[in-house]
Amino acid sequence: MAKIPKNLSLDAEDIEIGLQYAERNGVSLSKVVSEFLRSLPNGEDGALASPALERLIGSAKKSGAADDGPSYHEYLEQKYR
């Protein structure tokens, strides 16, 4: 795959963390960033969030929490009319 130079603005502390990680693992900082970006969900397989977040979203749907919104708003309307 062709490499494209890209300037990024990062906090100095984040760069230091990345450099330490890269050194421990024998790779470049560019490789660390590239691997991280590849690990992000791209939506092709339907995943829009990390597996942990998908589980949380799924548990909220199962509990009916997503359906409670309109009834709560109706409750507030009745209460404060």
Secondary structure as UniProt FT lines:
FT   HELIX           12..25
FT   HELIX           29..39
FT   TURN            44..45
FT   HELIX           51..63
FT   HELIX           65..67
FT   HELIX           68..79
//
